Amino acid sequence: MREILEKLKKGRISIEEAEKLLKLTAIEELGMMAKLDVNRDIRKGIPEIVLAEGKTPEDTAEIALKTLSKKGRVILSRVNNEHVEATRKVIPKDAVLQMHQKAKLLVIKKRNFKTEKSGGKIGILAAGTSDIPVAEEAKVIAEELGCEVTTAYDVGVAGIHRLFPSLKEMIQKDVDVIVVVAGREGALPSLVAGMVDVPIIGVPTSIGYGLGEKGVSALTAMLQACSLGLAVVNIDGGIAAGSIAVLIANRVAKAKKP
């Protein structure tokens, strides 16, 4: 970092070049356990989201505390009760813990942390009630990154008439992208992609049994969809879908600003 600043001072690089270089240098090492990409949000528009699954509660809490101290906010995914309790014990008094139970997402913020509204607009549809946890992952990520989110759940093809009022509302709100979450045969994203002129992100869920169980049928169906304008993430990839939706919506919002 000092080398970059010296080059800037001597006029060897521009402010813009220095900014780009600084964005690439921000890695915080936490012993031999983790290397935290604390400035990913500056470089990518999306912060590092800590996957708690597979980590011990103690390691998760330590990573959370370090990230919180550097950024003022940390998002942890796929947490269990042990992760939450271990983290709750170490967070400072000037921080607020928000547990999103359905999404299994834990968000911790310093009390003075403010999420700036970007102007991006995202719609999220879930085919069935069982698909809501994955949809909620996408929703929390989108809202934490400044987007306005409109949701409609249990609007799958088994009762297709339920879809149309919700889809109409999203179009009237001029959403920039729609995330469509579905399990079993995964038909809903294909249908929606054939009806609207905005990008669709399909999210297959692991809901379903028998042949093609655990989301395989849903993933295959979405990949084979004939409707254009549909992109697909991995099974149960709510965070991945929410992140892509944020990048699209926030870029659209940026382009609309005078």
C-alpha positions as CSV (number, residue, x, y, z in Angstrom):
1,M,0.0,0.0,0.0
2,R,2.8,2.4,0.9
3,E,4.5,1.7,-2.5
4,I,1.2,2.6,-4.3
5,L,0.9,5.9,-2.3
6,E,4.6,6.8,-3.0
7,K,4.0,6.3,-6.8
8,L,0.9,8.5,-6.5
9,K,2.8,11.2,-4.6
10,K,5.6,11.2,-7.2
11,G,3.1,11.4,-10.1
12,R,4.0,8.0,-11.5
13,I,0.4,6.8,-11.4
14,S,-3.0,8.6,-11.6
15,I,-5.6,8.7,-8.8
16,E,-7.7,6.3,-10.8
17,E,-4.8,3.8,-11.2
18,A,-4.0,4.1,-7.4
19,E,-7.6,3.4,-6.6
20,K,-7.6,0.3,-8.7
21,L,-4.4,-1.0,-7.2
22,L,-5.6,-0.4,-3.6
23,K,-8.8,-2.3,-4.3
24,L,-6.6,-5.4,-5.1
25,T,-4.5,-5.2,-1.9
26,A,-7.0,-5.5,0.9
27,I,-6.6,-9.0,2.4
28,E,-6.7,-9.5,6.1
29,E,-5.1,-12.6,7.4
30,L,-6.5,-14.3,10.5
31,G,-3.7,-16.5,11.7
32,M,-3.4,-19.7,9.6
33,M,-7.2,-20.0,9.5
34,A,-8.6,-17.5,7.0
35,K,-7.7,-14.7,4.6
36,L,-10.5,-12.2,4.6
37,D,-11.2,-10.2,1.4
38,V,-12.4,-7.2,3.3
39,N,-12.6,-4.8,0.4
40,R,-14.4,-7.1,-2.0
41,D,-17.4,-4.8,-1.8
42,I,-15.3,-2.0,-3.2
43,R,-13.9,-4.1,-6.0
44,K,-16.9,-6.2,-6.8
45,G,-20.0,-4.4,-5.5
46,I,-20.7,-7.5,-3.3
47,P,-19.0,-8.0,0.1
48,E,-17.4,-11.3,1.2
49,I,-20.1,-13.5,2.6
50,V,-18.8,-15.9,5.2
51,L,-20.0,-19.5,4.8
52,A,-20.5,-20.8,8.3
53,E,-21.3,-24.4,7.2
54,G,-18.3,-26.6,7.8
55,K,-16.7,-24.1,10.2
56,T,-16.6,-24.5,14.0
57,P,-18.6,-22.0,16.0
58,E,-15.4,-20.6,17.5
59,D,-13.8,-20.0,14.1
60,T,-17.0,-18.5,12.7
61,A,-17.2,-16.1,15.6
62,E,-13.6,-15.0,15.2
63,I,-13.9,-14.4,11.5
64,A,-17.2,-12.5,12.1
65,L,-15.6,-10.3,14.7
66,K,-12.6,-9.4,12.5
67,T,-14.7,-8.6,9.5
68,L,-17.1,-6.5,11.6
69,S,-14.2,-4.5,13.0
70,K,-12.9,-3.7,9.5
71,K,-16.2,-3.1,7.6
72,G,-18.9,-2.4,10.1
73,R,-21.0,-5.3,8.8
74,V,-20.6,-9.0,8.3
75,I,-23.0,-11.5,6.6
76,L,-22.8,-15.1,7.6
77,S,-24.6,-17.8,5.6
78,R,-25.9,-21.3,6.5
79,V,-25.5,-20.7,10.2
80,N,-26.8,-23.0,12.9
81,N,-27.7,-22.2,16.5
82,E,-24.2,-23.0,17.7
83,H,-22.7,-20.5,15.2
84,V,-25.2,-17.8,16.3
85,E,-24.5,-18.3,20.1
86,A,-20.7,-18.3,19.7
87,T,-20.9,-15.1,17.6
88,R,-23.4,-13.5,20.0
89,K,-20.9,-13.9,22.8
90,V,-18.0,-12.0,21.1
91,I,-19.7,-9.1,19.3
92,P,-19.2,-5.7,20.8
93,K,-22.0,-3.7,22.5
94,D,-22.1,-1.2,19.7
95,A,-23.2,-4.0,17.2
96,V,-26.6,-5.4,16.3
97,L,-27.2,-9.0,15.4
98,Q,-30.0,-9.8,13.0
99,M,-30.9,-13.5,12.5
100,H,-32.9,-14.3,9.3
101,Q,-34.2,-17.7,10.4
102,K,-35.7,-19.0,7.2
103,A,-32.7,-18.0,5.1
104,K,-30.2,-19.2,7.8
105,L,-28.4,-15.9,7.4
106,L,-26.9,-13.9,10.2
107,V,-26.2,-10.2,9.6
108,I,-24.2,-8.2,12.2
109,K,-23.8,-4.5,11.9
110,K,-22.3,-1.7,13.9
111,R,-25.1,0.6,15.1
112,N,-23.9,3.4,12.9
113,F,-23.7,1.3,9.8
114,K,-26.0,2.5,7.1
115,T,-27.1,0.6,4.0
116,E,-27.2,3.1,1.1
117,K,-30.2,2.7,-1.2
118,S,-28.9,2.0,-4.7
119,G,-32.2,2.5,-6.6
120,G,-32.0,-1.1,-8.0
121,K,-35.2,-3.0,-8.1
122,I,-35.5,-6.8,-7.9
123,G,-38.4,-9.2,-8.0
124,I,-38.3,-12.6,-6.3
125,L,-40.8,-15.4,-7.0
126,A,-40.9,-18.7,-5.2
127,A,-42.9,-21.6,-6.7
128,G,-43.8,-23.3,-3.5
129,T,-43.7,-22.7,0.3
130,S,-40.9,-25.2,0.5
131,D,-38.8,-23.0,-1.8
132,I,-39.1,-19.9,0.5
133,P,-35.8,-20.4,2.4
134,V,-33.8,-20.2,-0.8
135,A,-35.8,-17.2,-2.0
136,E,-35.2,-15.5,1.4
137,E,-31.4,-15.9,0.9
138,A,-31.7,-13.9,-2.3
139,K,-33.9,-11.3,-0.6
140,V,-31.7,-10.6,2.3
141,I,-28.6,-10.3,0.1
142,A,-30.4,-7.9,-2.2
143,E,-31.7,-5.7,0.6
144,E,-28.4,-5.6,2.3
145,L,-26.8,-4.3,-0.9
146,G,-29.3,-1.5,-1.3
147,C,-31.9,-2.9,-3.6
148,E,-35.7,-2.6,-3.3
149,V,-37.2,-6.1,-3.3
150,T,-40.7,-7.2,-4.2
151,T,-41.5,-10.8,-3.4
152,A,-44.3,-13.3,-4.2
153,Y,-44.3,-16.8,-2.8
154,D,-46.3,-20.0,-3.5
155,V,-47.1,-19.0,-7.1
156,G,-46.0,-22.1,-8.9
157,V,-47.4,-23.8,-12.0
158,A,-49.7,-26.1,-10.1
159,G,-52.0,-23.1,-9.7
160,I,-50.7,-20.8,-12.4
161,H,-53.5,-18.2,-11.9
162,R,-51.7,-17.3,-8.7
163,L,-48.7,-16.0,-10.6
164,F,-50.2,-13.3,-12.8
165,P,-51.2,-10.6,-10.2
166,S,-47.7,-10.8,-8.6
167,L,-45.9,-10.7,-11.9
168,K,-48.0,-7.7,-13.0
169,E,-47.1,-5.9,-9.8
170,M,-43.4,-6.5,-10.5
171,I,-43.7,-5.2,-14.1
172,Q,-45.5,-2.1,-12.9
173,K,-42.7,-1.4,-10.4
174,D,-40.3,-1.7,-13.3
175,V,-38.0,-4.3,-11.7
176,D,-34.6,-4.7,-13.3
177,V,-34.4,-8.5,-12.9
178,I,-36.5,-11.3,-11.5
179,V,-35.2,-14.2,-9.4
180,V,-37.4,-17.3,-9.8
181,V,-37.0,-20.1,-7.3
182,A,-38.5,-23.6,-7.9
183,G,-38.0,-27.2,-7.0
184,R,-39.5,-30.5,-8.3
185,E,-39.8,-30.1,-12.1
186,G,-38.5,-26.5,-12.0
187,A,-41.0,-25.2,-14.6
188,L,-41.7,-21.7,-13.2
189,P,-38.6,-19.9,-14.4
190,S,-39.2,-21.1,-18.0
191,L,-42.7,-19.8,-17.9
192,V,-41.8,-16.4,-16.5
193,A,-38.9,-16.0,-18.9
194,G,-41.4,-16.4,-21.8
195,M,-43.6,-13.6,-20.5
196,V,-41.4,-10.6,-19.5
197,D,-38.7,-8.5,-21.0
198,V,-36.3,-8.4,-18.0
199,P,-33.5,-10.9,-17.2
200,I,-34.6,-14.0,-15.3
201,I,-32.4,-15.9,-12.8
202,G,-33.6,-19.4,-12.2
203,V,-32.8,-21.1,-8.9
204,P,-33.5,-24.8,-8.7
205,T,-34.1,-26.1,-5.1
206,S,-33.4,-29.5,-3.7
207,I,-37.2,-29.9,-3.0
208,G,-38.4,-33.1,-4.8
209,Y,-38.1,-36.9,-4.5
210,G,-37.9,-40.0,-6.6
211,L,-36.3,-39.9,-10.1
212,G,-34.4,-36.6,-10.4
213,E,-34.6,-35.9,-6.7
214,K,-32.7,-33.3,-4.7
215,G,-33.0,-30.6,-7.4
216,V,-31.6,-32.6,-10.3
217,S,-34.8,-32.5,-12.3
218,A,-35.3,-28.8,-11.6
219,L,-31.8,-27.9,-12.6
220,T,-31.9,-29.9,-15.8
221,A,-35.3,-28.4,-16.7
222,M,-34.1,-24.9,-16.3
223,L,-30.9,-25.6,-18.3
224,Q,-33.0,-27.1,-21.1
225,A,-35.5,-24.2,-21.1
226,C,-36.4,-22.9,-24.6
227,S,-37.4,-19.4,-23.2
228,L,-34.6,-17.0,-23.9
229,G,-33.4,-14.5,-21.2
230,L,-33.1,-17.2,-18.5
231,A,-29.8,-17.8,-16.6
232,V,-29.5,-20.5,-14.0
233,V,-27.5,-20.9,-10.8
234,N,-26.7,-24.0,-8.9
235,I,-29.2,-26.0,-6.8
236,D,-30.2,-24.0,-3.6
237,G,-28.1,-21.1,-4.8
238,G,-30.1,-18.3,-3.3
239,I,-27.0,-16.2,-2.4
240,A,-25.6,-16.7,-5.9
241,A,-28.8,-15.6,-7.5
242,G,-29.2,-12.6,-5.2
243,S,-25.7,-11.5,-5.9
244,I,-26.1,-11.6,-9.7
245,A,-29.4,-9.8,-9.4
246,V,-27.8,-7.1,-7.3
247,L,-25.0,-6.6,-9.9
248,I,-27.6,-6.2,-12.7
249,A,-30.0,-4.0,-10.7
250,N,-27.4,-1.7,-9.2
251,R,-25.7,-1.3,-12.6
252,V,-29.1,-0.3,-14.2
253,A,-29.7,2.1,-11.3
254,K,-26.3,3.7,-11.8
255,A,-26.9,4.1,-15.5
256,K,-30.2,5.8,-14.8
257,K,-28.7,8.5,-12.6
258,P,-28.2,11.8,-14.3
